[in-house]
Amino acid sequence: MTDLRMVRGTQARTVRATAADPAGLVVAFLNELLLLSEEEGFVGRSIRVRTSGSPPTEATATVRGEPFDPDRHPARTEVKAVTLHRLRFDPVAGRARVIVDI
């Protein structure tokens, strides 16, 4: 949504998400990040995530970044929503493929 090289990690926010299964958790977590951007205008630079449950059904993250500044942060494609459509998630490899609505 912007050039991460221009984002400073001067502030921190906590993001939490829960879901019934790991795939749903991926979508719920990404939607919480999107909500942080939409409601606070906060752009993240780095994220440290802790999950709980086996398989994971809860995630808590510390997001470091700063409020969006149009003078320093070039606006790129806006993400409107995160979906389950064709989601692929491999928790062992730590990889996911997510399709977003723009």
VEXKOLTOR-870731 format. One line per 10 residues: number of its first residue (from 0); their letters; for each residue x, y, z negated of N, C-alpha, C. Coordinates in steps of 0.05 Angstrom, whole numbers, plus 5000, padded with zeros to 4 digits. Example, Ala and Ser with C-alpha at 12.3 -4.5 7.8 and 13.67 -1.06 7.14 Angstrom:
<pts>
0	AS	5264:4886:4844:5246:4910:4844:5264:4934:4844  5257:4955:4858:5273:4979:4857:5258:5001:4843
</pts>
This chain:
<pts>
0	MTDLRMVRGT	5016:4976:5000:5000:5000:5000:5017:5025:5000  5043:5022:4992:5063:5043:4994:5090:5031:4995  5110:5048:4999:5138:5039:5000:5149:5035:4972  5154:5010:4963:5163:5005:4936:5189:5018:4929  5205:5024:4949:5231:5037:4944:5227:5065:4933  5203:5077:4937:5198:5104:4928:5184:5104:4900  5177:5081:4890:5163:5079:4864:5182:5075:4842  5180:5092:4821:5197:5089:4798:5182:5073:4776  5196:5057:4761:5184:5041:4740:5185:5055:4714  5174:5079:4712:5176:5096:4689:5154:5091:4668
10	QARTVRATAA	5132:5078:4676:5110:5073:4658:5103:5043:4660  5089:5034:4639:5080:5006:4639:5050:5004:4633  5038:4984:4646:5010:4978:4641:5008:4948:4636  4988:4940:4621:4983:4911:4616:4958:4903:4632  4960:4881:4646:4938:4870:4662:4933:4842:4653  4907:4836:4649:4899:4809:4641:4877:4798:4660  4879:4772:4664:4858:4759:4681:4854:4730:4671  4830:4720:4674:4823:4693:4668:4806:4681:4690  4806:4655:4693:4790:4641:4713:4788:4612:4705  4770:4598:4718:4765:4570:4712:4787:4551:4723
20	DPAGLVVAFL	4802:4561:4744:4823:4544:4756:4845:4562:4766  4868:4550:4773:4891:4566:4781:4886:4583:4806  4872:4572:4826:4867:4588:4850:4849:4612:4844  4829:4608:4827:4813:4631:4819:4828:4651:4803  4848:4641:4787:4865:4659:4772:4881:4677:4789  4892:4666:4811:4907:4683:4830:4890:4706:4840  4865:4699:4849:4848:4720:4860:4840:4740:4838  4833:4730:4814:4825:4748:4792:4848:4766:4785  4872:4756:4783:4895:4772:4776:4901:4793:4797  4900:4786:4822:4905:4806:4843:4883:4827:4844
30	NELLLLSEEE	4858:4819:4838:4837:4839:4837:4841:4858:4813  4851:4848:4791:4857:4866:4768:4879:4886:4776  4899:4877:4791:4920:4896:4800:4908:4917:4819  4890:4908:4836:4877:4926:4854:4860:4947:4839  4846:4937:4818:4830:4955:4801:4848:4976:4787  4871:4968:4778:4890:4986:4766:4897:5009:4785  4902:5001:4810:4908:5021:4830:4885:5040:4836  4861:5028:4839:4837:5044:4845:4828:5062:4823  4828:5051:4798:4818:5067:4776:4837:5088:4765  4863:5080:4763:4883:5098:4751:4901:5111:4772
40	GFVGRSIRVR	4900:5102:4797:4919:5112:4817:4947:5103:4811  4950:5080:4797:4976:5070:4788:4987:5051:4810  5012:5056:4817:5026:5038:4836:5048:5024:4821  5049:4998:4825:5068:4981:4811:5094:4978:4826  5115:4976:4811:5142:4971:4823:5151:4943:4817  5146:4934:4792:5153:4907:4784:5132:4895:4766  5130:4869:4765:5110:4855:4749:5124:4832:4735  5118:4829:4709:5127:4805:4694:5102:4792:4684  5097:4767:4692:5073:4753:4686:5078:4729:4668  5059:4726:4648:5059:4702:4631:5032:4689:4635
50	TSGSPPTEAT	5033:4662:4639:5008:4647:4642:5005:4629:4618  4980:4621:4614:4974:4602:4593:4952:4583:4602  4953:4559:4590:4934:4538:4598:4949:4518:4616  4938:4494:4616:4950:4473:4633:4927:4458:4647  4922:4464:4672:4935:4483:4689:4928:4512:4681  4944:4531:4690:4940:4559:4682:4912:4570:4688  4900:4582:4668:4874:4594:4672:4873:4622:4660  4896:4632:4650:4897:4659:4640:4925:4670:4646  4925:4696:4653:4950:4710:4659:4950:4737:4646  4973:4744:4635:4978:4770:4624:5003:4781:4636
60	ATVRGEPFDP	5002:4806:4645:5026:4817:4659:5032:4845:4649  5057:4851:4650:5066:4879:4646:5074:4889:4674  5061:4910:4682:5066:4923:4708:5081:4949:4703  5104:4951:4715:5120:4976:4712:5117:4992:4738  5112:5018:4736:5108:5035:4759:5102:5063:4751  5086:5077:4766:5079:5104:4760:5053:5112:4775  5041:5134:4768:5018:5144:4783:5025:5151:4812  5007:5145:4830:5011:5151:4858:5015:5181:4862  5036:5189:4877:5042:5216:4883:5044:5219:4913  5025:5231:4926:5025:5232:4955:5049:5247:4967
70	DRHPARTEVK	5063:5263:4951:5087:5277:4961:5111:5257:4962  5111:5236:4946:5133:5217:4945:5126:5189:4955  5100:5182:4954:5092:5155:4961:5077:5156:4987  5089:5146:5009:5074:5145:5034:5050:5126:5032  5027:5135:5040:5003:5119:5040:5004:5099:5063  5000:5074:5057:4999:5053:5078:4971:5041:5078  4969:5017:5088:4943:5004:5090:4931:4999:5063  4906:5008:5059:4892:5005:5034:4879:4977:5033  4884:4963:5011:4871:4937:5006:4845:4942:4992  4823:4931:5002:4797:4936:4990:4788:4913:4972
80	AVTLHRLRFD	4797:4889:4978:4789:4866:4961:4808:4842:4966  4809:4824:4946:4823:4799:4949:4802:4777:4949  4806:4758:4967:4785:4737:4971:4797:4709:4967  4779:4690:4963:4787:4661:4962:4789:4649:4990  4782:4664:5011:4782:4654:5038:4809:4644:5046  4811:4618:5052:4836:4605:5061:4859:4608:5042  4853:4611:5016:4874:4614:4996:4890:4588:4994  4916:4591:4993:4933:4568:4988:4951:4575:4964  4951:4557:4945:4966:4563:4920:4981:4538:4912  5008:4540:4909:5025:4518:4900:5039:4527:4874
90	PVAGRARVIV	5027:4521:4851:5039:4531:4826:5066:4519:4820  5072:4495:4830:5098:4482:4825:5120:4498:4840  5115:4506:4864:5134:4521:4880:5133:4551:4873  5111:4559:4860:5108:4588:4854:5101:4604:4878  5085:4592:4897:5079:4606:4922:5049:4607:4926  5040:4628:4939:5012:4630:4946:5009:4645:4973  4988:4638:4987:4981:4653:5011:4953:4664:5006  4950:4690:5007:4925:4703:5000:4918:4721:5023  4893:4720:5031:4883:4738:5052:4868:4761:5037  4874:4785:5045:4861:4808:5032:4843:4822:5053
100	DI	4822:4835:5043:4805:4852:5060:4817:4880:5060  4820:4891:5084:4831:4918:5087:4811:4936:5101
</pts>
